[in-house]
Amino acid sequence: MQLSEIKLFDGSAKTWSTTKPTVTASGEHTPTNIKENLVDGTSVTKWLIKDDTAWLKFDFGQQVTLDGYALTAANDRPERDPKSWVLQGSNDDKTWTSIDTKSDENFNVRHQRKHYLLTNNTKAFQYYRLNNIKNHSGNSIQLGEVEFSRTNDIGHAVNPVIEVKNLDSSGNGSLFTKALPNAEKEILTVARKVHELLYSNPADAPVDVKKILVTIEDVPGVAWTSGDSTQKTVGFSSQYLKKFVASPSKSLREEIIGILYHEIGHVYQYSNFDVEAIADSLRFETGYHDRYSATKGGTWQTKGTANFLRWVEDSKKRGFIRELNAAPIPYNIIGNANEVQLWKENQFKVITGTDVNTLWSQYQATLSD
């Protein structure tokens, strides 16, 4: 007799909302770059307006309270990225209350997802507006995606305790704190997005992580993840942080967030298909690796597997990474390298309907030499 898990339930239940807002805009570039693309779940599509100033309005149909929001850059032309805006809320679509103001924002990688916390917001509104959006230069504004973190949305079912410990006595650990001054909430925000990328519903996840401990330690390396199914530790090397800030042209905050997308991918992923590639595909998906820097050559297993998985997800089958993550290697072939290889190759065919070599050739055709 054997068991792998026991869960106890107290009979209570909590209801979570999945309402998607209706979008209106000061303009759009039809028929392709329309406002509905802002809430379609991918930054491969985009909204574009031929103007240097714009507004976007989102109607939830009921009052909701936000504790954050996120904007994702589009595929090209950084000068079209939003540079400044005001987030406002209203319950009558006439009187607007300012909630958050941003200026001098930069999206340093295409498709980069930047989240913004609203830590002290308690007001509920039916309508939200990104008002007075201004670009960096030129006569156009574009965005790939707009997301809102509502206190009653389904993502908040993912709610592990986040603890951050600076274990570096040399002082370089303070670099982490300066880059992420509200680290616990920032890490929780990333964790919820990672969970969403890997699972369509929190109930689908075979792991229920109760706590994520993030440590900053004076050791070699970059970052790592360890722990069991209920508590995970994500470690950062303060030596790496110190080396990274030696290049003033790079953002340590964005590097840390990118690492978090990868390492928290390890926290929640399930499949043994290719744990590193699946985790790093999340960093490509959220724009903390440059997907357009990939060059031709190699095989799907030896060069750029993570970005290849991301490309299949975005170009061939939405939900591909989720399905790949949900596919455990059969026990009877573990240890047999040839059988495992065949099983991995077959997953592409099973999920997309196309064999992996054909997909790889099509992906290669999109890359530069």
N, C-alpha and C positions, 0 to 999 in steps of 0.2 A: 504494500500500500504506500502511496506517496501523494503529497500535495505540494503545490508551488506557492500558494497564496491563500490567506484567509482574511476576509474583510467583515467587519461588524457594522451594522446600520442601526441607527436609532429611530428610524421611521420618519425623520424630518425631511423636508424637501425645500429647495430654493428655486425660484423661477428666474430665468435669465432672458433678456430681450435680445433679439437679432434684427431689430428694425434698421432698414437701410433708408437714408434720407432721399428726398426728391431734390434735384439740383436745378437751380436757375442761375443764369450768368448774364453779365453785361454784354456778352457777345460770344461767338464761337466760330470756328472755321469749318463749315460743313463741306462735304458730307462725312468726312473722316474724323476730324479732330474736335469732337463734340463734348459737351459738358458731362454727359452720362459716363464717359470714359473715366471720370474722376473717382467713381465709386464702383468700378467693375472688378476690382480685386487684382489688377495687374497694371504695372507701369509701362508695359509694352505698348499699350494704347495711351493716348494723351488728349488733353484739352489744349486748344490754342486760340488765341485772340490776336487780331492784328491791331494792337494798341499798346501803348506803354503804361497804361493805367487800367485797372479792371476791378470787378468785384464778383464774388461767388456767394450764393445763398443756398442754405441747406435746410429743408423742412422735414423734421422728424415726425410730424403728425401728432405729437404729444410732447409734454415737457420732459426734458432729460437734463441731467447734470453731467458736465464734463470734468474729468480730472487730467485730461491731456488731449493732444491731437498730433497728427503727423502729416507732413508733406513729402512727396517723393518726386524728384526731378524727372524730367522727360529724357528722351533718347539723344538729343543733340543740342547744339547752339546754347552754351552756358549763358550767353548774354540775355537769353529769354527767361532765365530762371527768376522767380520772385526774389527781390532783394529786401523788400519791406512790406508790411501789411498790418492791419488791425483786426483782431478777432472780436466780434461783437455778438450779443445775444438779444433776442426780443421774443415777446409772447403775443404781440399784436401785429408784427410785421411793419410797425410804424416807428415806435420808440425803441432805440437801440442802446444797449449798455456795453461799454468797452470792457473786455475781459483780459486781453493780452495784446501787446504791441511789440513788433519785431522790426529791427532795422539792420542793414549791413549784413544780411544773411548770405552765405555762400554754399552752394552745392558743388563740392570739389570733384565728384565722380558722377558720371551719368547714372541715372536710376537710383541715386542715393536717397535713402529714406531718413529724414530727420524728424525726431520726435520732440515735443515740447510739453513740459509738465505744467499743470495748473494746480499747484499744490494747495492753494488756499481758496479755491473756488467752491462755493456751496450753492450757488443760484442755479435754478432749473429754467431752461428756455425751450420753446418749441422750434424757434428759428435761430440759426447761427449764420454769421456772415463773415467772410474774409473780405474786408473792405479796404479800399485804397491800396490795392496790390500794385506795386511798381516793380519794373524789371531793372536789370543792370544797365542795359543800353539797347539801342535799336527801337523798332516799332512793333514788337510782338512780345507776348507773355505766354508761357506754356507750363503745364504741370502734368505729371504722370498719374498721380493718385493723391486723394485727400482722405485721411482717416480720422475718426473721432473716438476717443476712449471715454465711454460712458460708464458711470459707476454701476449701472445695472446691466451692462452688456455681457454676452456669454464669455468674453475673454476674462472677465473678473472671477470666473469659476476657478481659474488658475491663480492661486494666491499663496505661494510658498513664503515662508518667513525668509527674509533676506538679511544676512548679517555680514558686515565687512570688518575684517581685522587686519590692521597694518602691523605685520610682524617684523618689519625691517628697522633695526636699531640704527642703521647708518644714516637714515633720513631721506633716502630716495623714495621711500614709500609715499611721502607727502605729494609726489608728482601725481599719483593716482587721485588723491583727494582733491587737488587743485583742478584736475581735468574733469572730475565728476563730483562736484560739491554736494550734490544730493544723491549720492551713490545708490542707496538702498532703493529709492523709487525709480531711478534710472535703470537699474539692473532688473527690477520687477517688470518694467515696461518692455525691456528686451525679451525677458523670459516669456511674457504673454504673446509677443509677436512670434517668437520661435515656435511656441506651442501651436499657434495658429497655422504656421507654415507646414508643420509636420502632421497636424490632425485637424479634420474639419469640425470636430466637436470634442470638448474636453473629455466626454465620456468614452471616446474612442481610444484614448491613451492607455496602454497597458501599465504605465508607471505613474505613480501619484507622489511626486516629490514634495515633501512637507517643508524642507528647508534647503536653501542654497547658501553655503558659507563661502565668501570670497576672501581670499587671503592675499596679501602682498608680501613677498618674501625675498630676502637678499640671497638669491641662488641663481645659477646660470639657467639658460633656456628662455622661453617666451611665456607660455601659459600651459596649463594642464587641468584635467578634470579627474576626480576620483569619487568613490563613495558607493552606496548601495541604492536600492530602488526608492528609498524614502528621504535620504539626506545625501546631498552632493557637496563636494568642495571644488571650487574653481580657484586655481592659484595663478598669480601673476608674478613674474620675475621683475623685481625693482631694478636689477641690473639692465634688463632689456629696456625698461622705461627710460633709464638714464641715457642709454645709447640712442634711443629714438629721438629724444628732445635735442640731441646734438645737431639735428637737421632742422633749422628754424622754419623751413618751407612746409613742413608737415604738421598736421594737427594731432597732438597726442590724444585729445578727446575722441576724435574719430577713429584712431587706431584702437583705443581701448574698446569702444563700442563695437568695432568690427571683430575684435578678438572675442568679445562677449557673445556675439551672434554665433561664432564658431563653437566656443566652449559650451555654451548653454544648449547648442545643438546636441552635444554629447550628453548633456543632462537628460534630455527628453527623448532622444532617438531610441529606436527599438531594434531595427534590423541590423544584421551583421553583413549586409551586402558590401558596403565599403564605408566604414564609419567616418573616416576622415573626409572622403569625397562628399558624402551627404552633409556633414557638418559645414564644410566650406562652401557648398552650393548655396547655403543660406546666406553666407556673407556676400556671395556674388549677387544673389537675388535682391538683397537690401542695399546694394550699391556701396559696400565697404571693401570690395575688390573691383577693379576695372575690367568688366567683361569684354570690352573692346580692345584690350591690349593683347589678347590671345593671338598667337600666330600659328600657321599651318605646320603640320608634321606630327610624328609620333603615332601612337595608337590610343584608343579610348581609355586604356588602362594605365598608360605610361606618361601621358602628357595632357594636363588640363582636364582630368576626369570631372572635377567639381563643376567647372563652367560648362562642360558638355551636358551634365545632368540638368543644369539650370536652363540651357538652351532647349533641351527636349521638353522641359516643363513649359517654357514660354512659347515655343514654336510648334510643338506637336501634340501635347496632351496636358491640359491643365489638371493638376492633381497627381502628376507623374511621381514627384518626389514623395508625396504622401503614400502612394501605393507602393513605391519602392521601399520606403521605410517600414511599411506594414508587412513586408514579405520576409519571414524568417527562413534561414537556410535549413532545409530538412536535416534532422538529426542523423539520418542514416548515411549522409554523404560528408559529414564533417570529418576533416582529416584527409579526404581524398581530393587532392588539388585539381585533378582533371574534371571530376564530377562537379566540384564547386564552380569551376570556370564555366562549364556548360550551363549550370543553373543560373549563374549571373547573366550570361548572354541571353538566356531564354526569357529573363524578366522583361527585357526591352520589348520582345515580340509579344509577350503575354499582355503587357500594359498598353502598348501603343499600336500593336498590329504590324509593326515594321521591325525587321531584324536590326541588330545593333550595328553591323557593318554598313548597312545602307544609311542609317541615321548618322553614323560617324562621317561618311562621305559627304552627306548633305551639310552637316555642321562645318566640315573643313572648307566647303565652298563659300561659306560666309566669312572666312577669316582672311586676313592679309598675309602676305608672304613673310 
